[in-house]
Amino acid sequence: MNKPLLLGLSLAILAISGLVIAAQMYGTLATISYNAISNNSSNQQIQVIPIDFNLGNITAGQSGSLNGSTTVYIPSNGTYELELKEDVLDNVFSQFIATITIGNHTITLQLHENNDYKIYLTAGKYTVTVKITYTVSQNPEAKSVSNAPLLVLKYEEENSEGNS
């Protein structure tokens, strides 16, 4: 073989070896997660830190309820839709009810019926409370769900009347 080719091959092997050794010489000491909420009025998006309902391990026939609250910033007046995402609940729960209080409105959403609701909200800051009540079916599908959307709030159209 010629010398330049051997030299190039040797350097490539050394570089790869160095990367492998360097990759094994560090460890993650800490991680960070956050959701910064801006007070900038030019931001026209709904701002919310989601409530995390962690049911843990659930078994057939088990029932329970959990409560949570958060703050929601509504950027503009209009009709908003609250939706219970049934796809994460199907084939596991025989009953699932979410009772949401936002402003002076209390809305009840249920699995397989009344799973969405339109509401007129004015721009501003709202404290939202959510209570979920559930019963696991007698033959639940075996599945694991982590950080999946359960309740979604989305803007519909500006200045239209909604249910109240």
Residue pairs with C-beta under 8 A, 6 or more apart in sequence:
35 49
37 47
37 49
37 73
38 47
41 75
43 75
44 75
44 76
45 75
46 72
46 73
46 74
46 75
46 80
46 153
46 154
46 155
47 72
47 73
47 75
48 70
48 71
48 72
48 73
48 128
48 153
49 70
49 71
50 70
51 68
51 69
51 70
51 130
52 68
52 147
53 66
53 68
53 130
53 132
53 150
55 64
55 66
55 134
58 92
58 136
58 140
59 136
60 136
60 137
60 138
60 139
60 140
61 135
61 136
61 137
61 138
62 135
62 136
63 133
63 134
63 135
63 136
64 133
64 134
65 131
65 132
65 133
65 134
66 131
66 132
67 129
67 130
67 131
68 129
68 130
69 127
69 128
69 129
69 130
70 127
70 128
70 130
71 125
71 126
71 127
71 128
72 102
72 125
72 126
72 128
72 153
73 124
73 125
73 126
74 80
74 121
74 122
74 123
74 124
74 125
74 126
75 123
76 123
76 155
76 158
77 120
77 121
77 122
77 123
77 158
77 159
78 120
78 121
78 155
78 156
78 157
78 158
78 159
78 160
79 118
79 119
79 120
79 121
79 155
79 156
79 157
79 160
79 161
79 162
80 118
80 119
80 120
80 121
80 153
80 154
80 155
80 156
80 162
81 116
81 117
81 118
81 119
81 152
81 153
81 154
81 156
82 100
82 102
82 107
82 109
82 116
82 117
82 118
82 119
82 151
82 152
82 153
83 109
83 115
83 116
83 151
83 152
83 153
83 154
84 96
84 98
84 109
84 110
84 111
84 115
84 116
84 150
84 151
85 148
85 149
85 150
85 151
85 152
86 111
86 112
86 115
88 145
88 148
88 149
88 150
89 96
89 111
89 150
90 111
90 141
91 137
91 140
91 141
91 143
92 136
92 137
92 140
92 141
92 143
93 111
93 134
93 135
93 136
93 137
93 140
94 135
94 136
94 137
94 138
95 110
95 111
95 133
95 134
95 135
96 110
96 111
96 132
96 133
96 134
96 135
97 108
97 109
97 110
97 111
97 132
97 133
97 134
98 108
98 109
98 110
98 130
98 131
98 132
98 150
98 151
99 106
99 107
99 108
99 130
99 131
99 132
99 133
100 106
100 107
100 108
100 109
100 128
100 129
100 130
100 151
101 107
101 128
101 129
101 130
102 119
102 121
102 126
102 128
103 121
103 126
105 119
105 164
107 117
107 119
108 114
109 115
109 116
109 117
109 151
117 163
118 156
118 162
118 163
119 162
119 163
119 164
120 160
120 161
120 162
120 164
130 151
132 150
156 162
